[in-house]
């Protein structure tokens, strides 16, 4: 895509942030088989196991 985007570890920069451009970038990454290198699926984290959120952060009651 001639410099329309740049990706590095944990980061993707896109020249024009529109839905159309994001779809183009994703399509391009799929076509050149680098999508899975750029985007990785991480396993779900159980709320009780995540020390980065304070107690009650995910409470469903308001």
mmCIF file as Biopython writes it, N, C-alpha, C and O atoms, coordinates in Angstrom:
data_model
#
loop_
_atom_site.group_PDB
_atom_site.id
_atom_site.type_symbol
_atom_site.label_atom_id
_atom_site.label_alt_id
_atom_site.label_comp_id
_atom_site.label_asym_id
_atom_site.label_entity_id
_atom_site.label_seq_id
_atom_site.pdbx_PDB_ins_code
_atom_site.Cartn_x
_atom_site.Cartn_y
_atom_site.Cartn_z
_atom_site.occupancy
_atom_site.B_iso_or_equiv
_atom_site.auth_seq_id
_atom_site.auth_asym_id
_atom_site.pdbx_PDB_model_num
ATOM 1   N N  . UNK A ? 1  ? 0.835   -1.197  0.000  1.0 0.0 1  A 1 
ATOM 2   C CA . UNK A ? 1  ? 0.000   0.000   0.000  1.0 0.0 1  A 1 
ATOM 3   C C  . UNK A ? 1  ? 0.875   1.254   0.000  1.0 0.0 1  A 1 
ATOM 4   O O  . UNK A ? 1  ? 0.397   2.346   0.307  1.0 0.0 1  A 1 
ATOM 5   N N  . UNK A ? 2  ? 2.123   1.101   -0.336 1.0 0.0 2  A 1 
ATOM 6   C CA . UNK A ? 2  ? 3.013   2.251   -0.558 1.0 0.0 2  A 1 
ATOM 7   C C  . UNK A ? 2  ? 3.111   3.212   0.627  1.0 0.0 2  A 1 
ATOM 8   O O  . UNK A ? 2  ? 3.010   4.426   0.450  1.0 0.0 2  A 1 
ATOM 9   N N  . UNK A ? 3  ? 3.307   2.680   1.823  1.0 0.0 3  A 1 
ATOM 10  C CA . UNK A ? 3  ? 3.498   3.535   2.991  1.0 0.0 3  A 1 
ATOM 11  C C  . UNK A ? 3  ? 2.235   4.013   3.654  1.0 0.0 3  A 1 
ATOM 12  O O  . UNK A ? 3  ? 2.290   4.926   4.477  1.0 0.0 3  A 1 
ATOM 13  N N  . UNK A ? 4  ? 1.097   3.435   3.330  1.0 0.0 4  A 1 
ATOM 14  C CA . UNK A ? 4  ? -0.162  3.865   3.934  1.0 0.0 4  A 1 
ATOM 15  C C  . UNK A ? 4  ? -0.259  3.484   5.400  1.0 0.0 4  A 1 
ATOM 16  O O  . UNK A ? 4  ? -1.056  4.048   6.149  1.0 0.0 4  A 1 
ATOM 17  N N  . UNK A ? 5  ? 0.571   2.510   5.806  1.0 0.0 5  A 1 
ATOM 18  C CA . UNK A ? 5  ? 0.581   2.138   7.218  1.0 0.0 5  A 1 
ATOM 19  C C  . UNK A ? 5  ? 1.954   1.636   7.607  1.0 0.0 5  A 1 
ATOM 20  O O  . UNK A ? 5  ? 2.767   1.266   6.761  1.0 0.0 5  A 1 
ATOM 21  N N  . UNK A ? 6  ? 2.195   1.630   8.924  1.0 0.0 6  A 1 
ATOM 22  C CA . UNK A ? 6  ? 3.434   1.139   9.500  1.0 0.0 6  A 1 
ATOM 23  C C  . UNK A ? 6  ? 3.061   0.335   10.717 1.0 0.0 6  A 1 
ATOM 24  O O  . UNK A ? 6  ? 2.221   0.767   11.507 1.0 0.0 6  A 1 
ATOM 25  N N  . UNK A ? 7  ? 3.665   -0.831  10.892 1.0 0.0 7  A 1 
ATOM 26  C CA . UNK A ? 7  ? 3.396   -1.588  12.101 1.0 0.0 7  A 1 
ATOM 27  C C  . UNK A ? 7  ? 4.700   -2.003  12.743 1.0 0.0 7  A 1 
ATOM 28  O O  . UNK A ? 7  ? 5.703   -2.259  12.077 1.0 0.0 7  A 1 
ATOM 29  N N  . UNK A ? 8  ? 4.650   -2.061  14.056 1.0 0.0 8  A 1 
ATOM 30  C CA . UNK A ? 8  ? 5.769   -2.493  14.875 1.0 0.0 8  A 1 
ATOM 31  C C  . UNK A ? 8  ? 5.171   -3.256  16.047 1.0 0.0 8  A 1 
ATOM 32  O O  . UNK A ? 8  ? 3.950   -3.364  16.154 1.0 0.0 8  A 1 
ATOM 33  N N  . UNK A ? 9  ? 5.988   -3.769  16.901 1.0 0.0 9  A 1 
ATOM 34  C CA . UNK A ? 9  ? 5.492   -4.537  18.032 1.0 0.0 9  A 1 
ATOM 35  C C  . UNK A ? 9  ? 4.436   -3.754  18.811 1.0 0.0 9  A 1 
ATOM 36  O O  . UNK A ? 9  ? 4.702   -2.658  19.306 1.0 0.0 9  A 1 
ATOM 37  N N  . UNK A ? 10 ? 3.236   -4.327  18.914 1.0 0.0 10 A 1 
ATOM 38  C CA . UNK A ? 10 ? 2.120   -3.738  19.672 1.0 0.0 10 A 1 
ATOM 39  C C  . UNK A ? 10 ? 1.648   -2.383  19.143 1.0 0.0 10 A 1 
ATOM 40  O O  . UNK A ? 10 ? 1.116   -1.574  19.903 1.0 0.0 10 A 1 
ATOM 41  N N  . UNK A ? 11 ? 1.839   -2.128  17.837 1.0 0.0 11 A 1 
ATOM 42  C CA . UNK A ? 11 ? 1.430   -0.827  17.320 1.0 0.0 11 A 1 
ATOM 43  C C  . UNK A ? 11 ? 1.203   -0.908  15.807 1.0 0.0 11 A 1 
ATOM 44  O O  . UNK A ? 11 ? 1.980   -1.525  15.078 1.0 0.0 11 A 1 
ATOM 45  N N  . UNK A ? 12 ? 0.121   -0.270  15.359 1.0 0.0 12 A 1 
ATOM 46  C CA . UNK A ? 12 ? -0.130  -0.095  13.924 1.0 0.0 12 A 1 
ATOM 47  C C  . UNK A ? 12 ? -0.470  1.381   13.719 1.0 0.0 12 A 1 
ATOM 48  O O  . UNK A ? 12 ? -1.403  1.897   14.334 1.0 0.0 12 A 1 
ATOM 49  N N  . UNK A ? 13 ? 0.277   2.050   12.864 1.0 0.0 13 A 1 
ATOM 50  C CA . UNK A ? 13 ? -0.011  3.442   12.529 1.0 0.0 13 A 1 
ATOM 51  C C  . UNK A ? 13 ? -0.575  3.476   11.112 1.0 0.0 13 A 1 
ATOM 52  O O  . UNK A ? 13 ? -0.017  2.859   10.205 1.0 0.0 13 A 1 
ATOM 53  N N  . UNK A ? 14 ? -1.666  4.187   10.922 1.0 0.0 14 A 1 
ATOM 54  C CA . UNK A ? 14 ? -2.323  4.282   9.619  1.0 0.0 14 A 1 
ATOM 55  C C  . UNK A ? 14 ? -2.387  5.753   9.216  1.0 0.0 14 A 1 
ATOM 56  O O  . UNK A ? 14 ? -2.690  6.611   10.046 1.0 0.0 14 A 1 
ATOM 57  N N  . UNK A ? 15 ? -2.103  6.048   7.948  1.0 0.0 15 A 1 
ATOM 58  C CA . UNK A ? 15 ? -2.040  7.428   7.498  1.0 0.0 15 A 1 
ATOM 59  C C  . UNK A ? 15 ? -3.370  8.163   7.569  1.0 0.0 15 A 1 
ATOM 60  O O  . UNK A ? 15 ? -3.403  9.342   7.921  1.0 0.0 15 A 1 
ATOM 61  N N  . UNK A ? 16 ? -4.461  7.491   7.244  1.0 0.0 16 A 1 
ATOM 62  C CA . UNK A ? 16 ? -5.798  8.100   7.282  1.0 0.0 16 A 1 
ATOM 63  C C  . UNK A ? 16 ? -6.688  7.200   8.141  1.0 0.0 16 A 1 
ATOM 64  O O  . UNK A ? 16 ? -6.916  6.041   7.797  1.0 0.0 16 A 1 
ATOM 65  N N  . UNK A ? 17 ? -7.179  7.722   9.233  1.0 0.0 17 A 1 
ATOM 66  C CA . UNK A ? 17 ? -7.957  6.891   10.161 1.0 0.0 17 A 1 
ATOM 67  C C  . UNK A ? 17 ? -9.436  6.976   9.804  1.0 0.0 17 A 1 
ATOM 68  O O  . UNK A ? 17 ? -10.197 7.754   10.380 1.0 0.0 17 A 1 
ATOM 69  N N  . UNK A ? 18 ? -9.812  6.152   8.840  1.0 0.0 18 A 1 
ATOM 70  C CA . UNK A ? 18 ? -11.211 6.009   8.455  1.0 0.0 18 A 1 
ATOM 71  C C  . UNK A ? 18 ? -11.514 4.524   8.405  1.0 0.0 18 A 1 
ATOM 72  O O  . UNK A ? 18 ? -10.606 3.699   8.310  1.0 0.0 18 A 1 
ATOM 73  N N  . UNK A ? 19 ? -12.779 4.192   8.470  1.0 0.0 19 A 1 
ATOM 74  C CA . UNK A ? 19 ? -13.169 2.784   8.393  1.0 0.0 19 A 1 
ATOM 75  C C  . UNK A ? 19 ? -12.671 2.159   7.088  1.0 0.0 19 A 1 
ATOM 76  O O  . UNK A ? 19 ? -12.160 1.039   7.078  1.0 0.0 19 A 1 
ATOM 77  N N  . UNK A ? 20 ? -12.826 2.892   6.003  1.0 0.0 20 A 1 
ATOM 78  C CA . UNK A ? 20 ? -12.403 2.378   4.704  1.0 0.0 20 A 1 
ATOM 79  C C  . UNK A ? 20 ? -10.903 2.057   4.688  1.0 0.0 20 A 1 
ATOM 80  O O  . UNK A ? 20 ? -10.502 1.002   4.196  1.0 0.0 20 A 1 
ATOM 81  N N  . UNK A ? 21 ? -10.071 2.965   5.226  1.0 0.0 21 A 1 
ATOM 82  C CA . UNK A ? 21 ? -8.623  2.736   5.226  1.0 0.0 21 A 1 
ATOM 83  C C  . UNK A ? 21 ? -8.258  1.580   6.146  1.0 0.0 21 A 1 
ATOM 84  O O  . UNK A ? 21 ? -7.402  0.764   5.803  1.0 0.0 21 A 1 
ATOM 85  N N  . UNK A ? 22 ? -8.894  1.499   7.307  1.0 0.0 22 A 1 
ATOM 86  C CA . UNK A ? 22 ? -8.619  0.392   8.228  1.0 0.0 22 A 1 
ATOM 87  C C  . UNK A ? 22 ? -8.949  -0.934  7.563  1.0 0.0 22 A 1 
ATOM 88  O O  . UNK A ? 22 ? -8.194  -1.899  7.690  1.0 0.0 22 A 1 
ATOM 89  N N  . UNK A ? 23 ? -10.074 -0.989  6.852  1.0 0.0 23 A 1 
ATOM 90  C CA . UNK A ? 23 ? -10.435 -2.214  6.134  1.0 0.0 23 A 1 
ATOM 91  C C  . UNK A ? 23 ? -9.414  -2.526  5.041  1.0 0.0 23 A 1 
ATOM 92  O O  . UNK A ? 23 ? -9.082  -3.691  4.822  1.0 0.0 23 A 1 
ATOM 93  N N  . UNK A ? 24 ? -8.914  -1.500  4.356  1.0 0.0 24 A 1 
ATOM 94  C CA . UNK A ? 24 ? -7.890  -1.714  3.326  1.0 0.0 24 A 1 
ATOM 95  C C  . UNK A ? 24 ? -6.613  -2.285  3.938  1.0 0.0 24 A 1 
ATOM 96  O O  . UNK A ? 24 ? -6.014  -3.212  3.394  1.0 0.0 24 A 1 
ATOM 97  N N  . UNK A ? 25 ? -6.208  -1.725  5.065  1.0 0.0 25 A 1 
ATOM 98  C CA . UNK A ? 25 ? -4.991  -2.201  5.743  1.0 0.0 25 A 1 
ATOM 99  C C  . UNK A ? 25 ? -5.162  -3.649  6.182  1.0 0.0 25 A 1 
ATOM 100 O O  . UNK A ? 25 ? -4.278  -4.476  5.960  1.0 0.0 25 A 1 
ATOM 101 N N  . UNK A ? 26 ? -6.291  -3.956  6.802  1.0 0.0 26 A 1 
ATOM 102 C CA . UNK A ? 26 ? -6.529  -5.331  7.244  1.0 0.0 26 A 1 
ATOM 103 C C  . UNK A ? 26 ? -6.534  -6.280  6.052  1.0 0.0 26 A 1 
ATOM 104 O O  . UNK A ? 26 ? -5.944  -7.359  6.116  1.0 0.0 26 A 1 
ATOM 105 N N  . UNK A ? 27 ? -7.190  -5.889  4.972  1.0 0.0 27 A 1 
ATOM 106 C CA . UNK A ? 27 ? -7.204  -6.718  3.762  1.0 0.0 27 A 1 
ATOM 107 C C  . UNK A ? 27 ? -5.777  -6.941  3.249  1.0 0.0 27 A 1 
ATOM 108 O O  . UNK A ? 27 ? -5.416  -8.062  2.889  1.0 0.0 27 A 1 
ATOM 109 N N  . UNK A ? 28 ? -4.975  -5.888  3.214  1.0 0.0 28 A 1 
ATOM 110 C CA . UNK A ? 28 ? -3.599  -5.988  2.757  1.0 0.0 28 A 1 
ATOM 111 C C  . UNK A ? 28 ? -2.782  -6.931  3.649  1.0 0.0 28 A 1 
ATOM 112 O O  . UNK A ? 28 ? -2.000  -7.740  3.149  1.0 0.0 28 A 1 
ATOM 113 N N  . UNK A ? 29 ? -2.964  -6.824  4.959  1.0 0.0 29 A 1 
ATOM 114 C CA . UNK A ? 29 ? -2.243  -7.698  5.897  1.0 0.0 29 A 1 
ATOM 115 C C  . UNK A ? 29 ? -2.648  -9.160  5.721  1.0 0.0 29 A 1 
ATOM 116 O O  . UNK A ? 29 ? -1.814  -10.056 5.845  1.0 0.0 29 A 1 
ATOM 117 N N  . UNK A ? 30 ? -3.921  -9.399  5.432  1.0 0.0 30 A 1 
ATOM 118 C CA . UNK A ? 30 ? -4.387  -10.763 5.184  1.0 0.0 30 A 1 
ATOM 119 C C  . UNK A ? 30 ? -3.792  -11.282 3.881  1.0 0.0 30 A 1 
ATOM 120 O O  . UNK A ? 30 ? -3.319  -12.417 3.817  1.0 0.0 30 A 1 
ATOM 121 N N  . UNK A ? 31 ? -3.814  -10.449 2.842  1.0 0.0 31 A 1 
ATOM 122 C CA . UNK A ? 31 ? -3.299  -10.855 1.537  1.0 0.0 31 A 1 
ATOM 123 C C  . UNK A ? 31 ? -1.819  -11.231 1.582  1.0 0.0 31 A 1 
ATOM 124 O O  . UNK A ? 31 ? -1.409  -12.212 0.962  1.0 0.0 31 A 1 
ATOM 125 N N  . UNK A ? 32 ? -1.014  -10.452 2.315  1.0 0.0 32 A 1 
ATOM 126 C CA . UNK A ? 32 ? 0.420   -10.778 2.351  1.0 0.0 32 A 1 
ATOM 127 C C  . UNK A ? 32 ? 0.790   -11.685 3.522  1.0 0.0 32 A 1 
ATOM 128 O O  . UNK A ? 32 ? 1.962   -11.850 3.862  1.0 0.0 32 A 1 
ATOM 129 N N  . UNK A ? 33 ? -0.257  -12.274 4.135  1.0 0.0 33 A 1 
ATOM 130 C CA . UNK A ? 33 ? -0.101  -13.280 5.189  1.0 0.0 33 A 1 
ATOM 131 C C  . UNK A ? 33 ? 0.671   -12.775 6.426  1.0 0.0 33 A 1 
ATOM 132 O O  . UNK A ? 33 ? 1.370   -13.546 7.083  1.0 0.0 33 A 1 
ATOM 133 N N  . UNK A ? 34 ? 0.536   -11.494 6.729  1.0 0.0 34 A 1 
ATOM 134 C CA . UNK A ? 34 ? 1.186   -10.965 7.923  1.0 0.0 34 A 1 
ATOM 135 C C  . UNK A ? 34 ? 0.188   -10.564 9.007  1.0 0.0 34 A 1 
ATOM 136 O O  . UNK A ? 34 ? 0.585   -10.058 10.056 1.0 0.0 34 A 1 
ATOM 137 N N  . UNK A ? 35 ? -1.118  -10.788 8.758  1.0 0.0 35 A 1 
ATOM 138 C CA . UNK A ? 35 ? -2.145  -10.402 9.731  1.0 0.0 35 A 1 
ATOM 139 C C  . UNK A ? 35 ? -1.877  -11.010 11.100 1.0 0.0 35 A 1 
ATOM 140 O O  . UNK A ? 35 ? -1.940  -10.312 12.112 1.0 0.0 35 A 1 
ATOM 141 N N  . UNK A ? 36 ? -1.578  -12.306 11.138 1.0 0.0 36 A 1 
ATOM 142 C CA . UNK A ? 36 ? -1.371  -12.983 12.426 1.0 0.0 36 A 1 
ATOM 143 C C  . UNK A ? 36 ? -0.082  -12.553 13.107 1.0 0.0 36 A 1 
ATOM 144 O O  . UNK A ? 36 ? 0.066   -12.741 14.315 1.0 0.0 36 A 1 
ATOM 145 N N  . UNK A ? 37 ? 0.843   -11.984 12.367 1.0 0.0 37 A 1 
ATOM 146 C CA . UNK A ? 37 ? 2.055   -11.439 12.987 1.0 0.0 37 A 1 
ATOM 147 C C  . UNK A ? 37 ? 1.775   -10.093 13.638 1.0 0.0 37 A 1 
ATOM 148 O O  . UNK A ? 37 ? 2.350   -9.752  14.671 1.0 0.0 37 A 1 
ATOM 149 N N  . UNK A ? 38 ? 0.878   -9.334  13.012 1.0 0.0 38 A 1 
ATOM 150 C CA . UNK A ? 38 ? 0.552   -7.998  13.520 1.0 0.0 38 A 1 
ATOM 151 C C  . UNK A ? 38 ? -0.446  -8.078  14.666 1.0 0.0 38 A 1 
ATOM 152 O O  . UNK A ? 38 ? -0.284  -7.394  15.677 1.0 0.0 38 A 1 
ATOM 153 N N  . UNK A ? 39 ? -1.479  -8.907  14.520 1.0 0.0 39 A 1 
ATOM 154 C CA . UNK A ? 39 ? -2.518  -9.040  15.538 1.0 0.0 39 A 1 
ATOM 155 C C  . UNK A ? 39 ? -2.448  -10.428 16.149 1.0 0.0 39 A 1 
ATOM 156 O O  . UNK A ? 39 ? -2.497  -11.431 15.437 1.0 0.0 39 A 1 
ATOM 157 N N  . UNK A ? 40 ? -2.334  -10.481 17.444 1.0 0.0 40 A 1 
ATOM 158 C CA . UNK A ? 40 ? -2.308  -11.757 18.146 1.0 0.0 40 A 1 
ATOM 159 C C  . UNK A ? 40 ? -3.486  -11.831 19.089 1.0 0.0 40 A 1 
ATOM 160 O O  . UNK A ? 40 ? -3.872  -10.837 19.704 1.0 0.0 40 A 1 
ATOM 161 N N  . UNK A ? 41 ? -4.051  -13.011 19.198 1.0 0.0 41 A 1 
ATOM 162 C CA . UNK A ? 41 ? -5.135  -13.219 20.157 1.0 0.0 41 A 1 
ATOM 163 C C  . UNK A ? 41 ? -4.526  -13.653 21.475 1.0 0.0 41 A 1 
ATOM 164 O O  . UNK A ? 41 ? -3.780  -14.629 21.544 1.0 0.0 41 A 1 
ATOM 165 N N  . UNK A ? 42 ? -4.852  -12.924 22.498 1.0 0.0 42 A 1 
ATOM 166 C CA . UNK A ? 42 ? -4.393  -13.271 23.836 1.0 0.0 42 A 1 
ATOM 167 C C  . UNK A ? 42 ? -5.530  -13.965 24.565 1.0 0.0 42 A 1 
ATOM 168 O O  . UNK A ? 42 ? -6.696  -13.650 24.330 1.0 0.0 42 A 1 
ATOM 169 N N  . UNK A ? 43 ? -5.214  -14.891 25.434 1.0 0.0 43 A 1 
ATOM 170 C CA . UNK A ? 43 ? -6.288  -15.591 26.147 1.0 0.0 43 A 1 
ATOM 171 C C  . UNK A ? 43 ? -7.063  -14.633 27.048 1.0 0.0 43 A 1 
ATOM 172 O O  . UNK A ? 43 ? -6.530  -13.631 27.525 1.0 0.0 43 A 1 
ATOM 173 N N  . UNK A ? 44 ? -8.325  -14.964 27.268 1.0 0.0 44 A 1 
ATOM 174 C CA . UNK A ? 44 ? -9.145  -14.174 28.173 1.0 0.0 44 A 1 
ATOM 175 C C  . UNK A ? 44 ? -8.535  -14.215 29.573 1.0 0.0 44 A 1 
ATOM 176 O O  . UNK A ? 44 ? -7.942  -15.214 29.980 1.0 0.0 44 A 1 
ATOM 177 N N  . UNK A ? 45 ? -8.692  -13.116 30.293 1.0 0.0 45 A 1 
ATOM 178 C CA . UNK A ? 45 ? -8.177  -13.018 31.653 1.0 0.0 45 A 1 
ATOM 179 C C  . UNK A ? 45 ? -9.357  -13.031 32.605 1.0 0.0 45 A 1 
ATOM 180 O O  . UNK A ? 45 ? -10.302 -12.258 32.445 1.0 0.0 45 A 1 
ATOM 181 N N  . UNK A ? 46 ? -9.303  -13.885 33.569 1.0 0.0 46 A 1 
ATOM 182 C CA . UNK A ? 46 ? -10.337 -13.881 34.601 1.0 0.0 46 A 1 
ATOM 183 C C  . UNK A ? 46 ? -10.159 -12.629 35.457 1.0 0.0 46 A 1 
ATOM 184 O O  . UNK A ? 46 ? -9.041  -12.280 35.835 1.0 0.0 46 A 1 
ATOM 185 N N  . UNK A ? 47 ? -11.240 -11.977 35.749 1.0 0.0 47 A 1 
ATOM 186 C CA . UNK A ? 47 ? -11.196 -10.725 36.507 1.0 0.0 47 A 1 
ATOM 187 C C  . UNK A ? 47 ? -10.411 -10.892 37.806 1.0 0.0 47 A 1 
ATOM 188 O O  . UNK A ? 47 ? -9.640  -10.013 38.191 1.0 0.0 47 A 1 
ATOM 189 N N  . UNK A ? 48 ? -10.608 -12.014 38.472 1.0 0.0 48 A 1 
ATOM 190 C CA . UNK A ? 48 ? -9.944  -12.237 39.752 1.0 0.0 48 A 1 
ATOM 191 C C  . UNK A ? 48 ? -8.425  -12.343 39.590 1.0 0.0 48 A 1 
ATOM 192 O O  . UNK A ? 48 ? -7.680  -12.094 40.537 1.0 0.0 48 A 1 
ATOM 193 N N  . UNK A ? 49 ? -7.971  -12.712 38.393 1.0 0.0 49 A 1 
ATOM 194 C CA . UNK A ? 49 ? -6.549  -12.917 38.158 1.0 0.0 49 A 1 
ATOM 195 C C  . UNK A ? 49 ? -5.837  -11.666 37.667 1.0 0.0 49 A 1 
ATOM 196 O O  . UNK A ? 49 ? -4.610  -11.660 37.568 1.0 0.0 49 A 1 
ATOM 197 N N  . UNK A ? 50 ? -6.569  -10.616 37.361 1.0 0.0 50 A 1 
ATOM 198 C CA . UNK A ? 50 ? -5.951  -9.429  36.777 1.0 0.0 50 A 1 
ATOM 199 C C  . UNK A ? 50 ? -5.661  -8.395  37.844 1.0 0.0 50 A 1 
ATOM 200 O O  . UNK A ? 50 ? -6.567  -7.725  38.341 1.0 0.0 50 A 1 
ATOM 201 N N  . UNK A ? 51 ? -4.375  -8.270  38.195 1.0 0.0 51 A 1 
ATOM 202 C CA . UNK A ? 51 ? -3.979  -7.365  39.269 1.0 0.0 51 A 1 
ATOM 203 C C  . UNK A ? 51 ? -3.954  -5.900  38.849 1.0 0.0 51 A 1 
ATOM 204 O O  . UNK A ? 51 ? -3.736  -5.027  39.689 1.0 0.0 51 A 1 
ATOM 205 N N  . UNK A ? 52 ? -4.175  -5.612  37.560 1.0 0.0 52 A 1 
ATOM 206 C CA . UNK A ? 52 ? -4.085  -4.237  37.085 1.0 0.0 52 A 1 
ATOM 207 C C  . UNK A ? 52 ? -5.363  -3.433  37.286 1.0 0.0 52 A 1 
ATOM 208 O O  . UNK A ? 52 ? -5.356  -2.220  37.078 1.0 0.0 52 A 1 
ATOM 209 N N  . UNK A ? 53 ? -6.446  -4.065  37.679 1.0 0.0 53 A 1 
ATOM 210 C CA . UNK A ? 53 ? -7.707  -3.362  37.887 1.0 0.0 53 A 1 
ATOM 211 C C  . UNK A ? 53 ? -8.073  -3.396  39.362 1.0 0.0 53 A 1 
ATOM 212 O O  . UNK A ? 53 ? -7.942  -4.437  40.006 1.0 0.0 53 A 1 
ATOM 213 N N  . UNK A ? 54 ? -8.527  -2.284  39.903 1.0 0.0 54 A 1 
ATOM 214 C CA . UNK A ? 54 ? -8.899  -2.246  41.308 1.0 0.0 54 A 1 
ATOM 215 C C  . UNK A ? 54 ? -10.145 -3.098  41.584 1.0 0.0 54 A 1 
ATOM 216 O O  . UNK A ? 54 ? -10.951 -3.359  40.691 1.0 0.0 54 A 1 
ATOM 217 N N  . UNK A ? 55 ? -10.275 -3.509  42.802 1.0 0.0 55 A 1 
ATOM 218 C CA . UNK A ? 55 ? -11.431 -4.317  43.219 1.0 0.0 55 A 1 
ATOM 219 C C  . UNK A ? 55 ? -12.720 -3.586  42.860 1.0 0.0 55 A 1 
ATOM 220 O O  . UNK A ? 55 ? -12.849 -2.391  43.123 1.0 0.0 55 A 1 
ATOM 221 N N  . UNK A ? 56 ? -13.674 -4.299  42.259 1.0 0.0 56 A 1 
ATOM 222 C CA . UNK A ? 56 ? -14.965 -3.718  41.894 1.0 0.0 56 A 1 
ATOM 223 C C  . UNK A ? 56 ? -14.973 -3.003  40.547 1.0 0.0 56 A 1 
ATOM 224 O O  . UNK A ? 56 ? -16.017 -2.497  40.136 1.0 0.0 56 A 1 
ATOM 225 N N  . UNK A ? 57 ? -13.848 -2.947  39.854 1.0 0.0 57 A 1 
ATOM 226 C CA . UNK A ? 57 ? -13.772 -2.221  38.577 1.0 0.0 57 A 1 
ATOM 227 C C  . UNK A ? 57 ? -14.775 -2.749  37.555 1.0 0.0 57 A 1 
ATOM 228 O O  . UNK A ? 57 ? -15.366 -1.973  36.804 1.0 0.0 57 A 1 
ATOM 229 N N  . UNK A ? 58 ? -14.965 -4.059  37.528 1.0 0.0 58 A 1 
ATOM 230 C CA . UNK A ? 58 ? -15.860 -4.661  36.549 1.0 0.0 58 A 1 
ATOM 231 C C  . UNK A ? 58 ? -17.245 -4.957  37.122 1.0 0.0 58 A 1 
ATOM 232 O O  . UNK A ? 58 ? -17.996 -5.739  36.538 1.0 0.0 58 A 1 
ATOM 233 N N  . UNK A ? 59 ? -17.584 -4.362  38.224 1.0 0.0 59 A 1 
ATOM 234 C CA . UNK A ? 59 ? -18.882 -4.588  38.842 1.0 0.0 59 A 1 
ATOM 235 C C  . UNK A ? 59 ? -20.005 -4.199  37.883 1.0 0.0 59 A 1 
ATOM 236 O O  . UNK A ? 59 ? -19.951 -3.150  37.241 1.0 0.0 59 A 1 
ATOM 237 N N  . UNK A ? 60 ? -21.011 -5.048  37.797 1.0 0.0 60 A 1 
ATOM 238 C CA . UNK A ? 60 ? -22.121 -4.788  36.871 1.0 0.0 60 A 1 
ATOM 239 C C  . UNK A ? 60 ? -23.228 -3.985  37.530 1.0 0.0 60 A 1 
ATOM 240 O O  . UNK A ? 60 ? -24.168 -3.576  36.849 1.0 0.0 60 A 1 
ATOM 241 N N  . UNK A ? 61 ? -23.152 -3.749  38.808 1.0 0.0 61 A 1 
ATOM 242 C CA . UNK A ? 61 ? -24.182 -2.948  39.489 1.0 0.0 61 A 1 
ATOM 243 C C  . UNK A ? 61 ? -23.776 -1.489  39.458 1.0 0.0 61 A 1 
ATOM 244 O O  . UNK A ? 61 ? -22.591 -1.165  39.537 1.0 0.0 61 A 1 
ATOM 245 N N  . UNK A ? 62 ? -24.774 -0.595  39.342 1.0 0.0 62 A 1 
ATOM 246 C CA . UNK A ? 62 ? -24.421 0.831   39.311 1.0 0.0 62 A 1 
ATOM 247 C C  . UNK A ? 62 ? -24.990 1.576   40.466 1.0 0.0 62 A 1 
ATOM 248 O O  . UNK A ? 62 ? -24.783 2.783   40.584 1.0 0.0 62 A 1 
#
